Amino acid sequence: MKQEFRELPFQFFVDNYFMSIPLMQEMTKRGYDVTGTIRENRIPGTTGLSATKEFRKKERGIHQAVTSRDGNVILVRWQDNAPVTLASTCYGDVPPGKVRRYSRVQKRHVEIDRPHVVGKYNEMMGGTDRMDQNVNHCRIAVKGKKWWWPIFTWLVDTAVHNAWRLYCRAGGTMTYVQFRREYACTILRRWARGSKPMMNRNLAAPGSEAIRFDGMGHIIIKAPSRGTYRNEGCTAKVGTKCVKCAVFLCVNCFAGFHGVAQ
């Protein structure tokens, strides 16, 4: 089973918090490629790379690349606004690319050289960086005294962000803030009175329509008690409801309530 996993073409992109030479060596043994930024104090002094203080004085766009003796690890130091060092087991400094930067000296945007590994890292890490930015921008503000509370709220924020990304990929047009607002209103609509979902049609909040017509997970089930039918113009009491919308519906009008033509 382990051999089957090793044959899969996985590549890992990590930031400097996790990156180290021993990590890359271990991942190489397991058959995986790793690319990421690396801190200077985790780089052996015998690599031959120029010190960061010296490299900072060089012109923007200059880079330096070295390879380990076994050829499995490539280190690239590139001068952008500040020196950045990347390590990779599969990408190097060639083929070089171009990136647009603003030059304070020339008072205009100019193109500078960029090593290939930097472009690949930015391409793959863009989603993670954007997630961190969105989560920090709209973080749950409710504070708690338990040690696990920040972890719990971060998991909720991350789950909501991932749901928003899936929503956008499916063609949704709401912004991240609007999506979080709709999500919160939907939760409040269903559970504002405690453990039982709210059934009053006059208390429906924004977000209910999006759930009603999303076409996913709507199943009619037998309710533990009878309730008033939610469709307009009907006051009959029925014993079935939609498990997702948590509203009482009869069998004949279930499809029409969810926007399905009969």
Summary of the structure (lengths in Angstrom):
residues: 262
radius of gyration: 27.2
end to end distance: 49.2
largest distance: 82.0
contacts: 658
relative contact order: 0.07
helix: 35%
strand: 21%
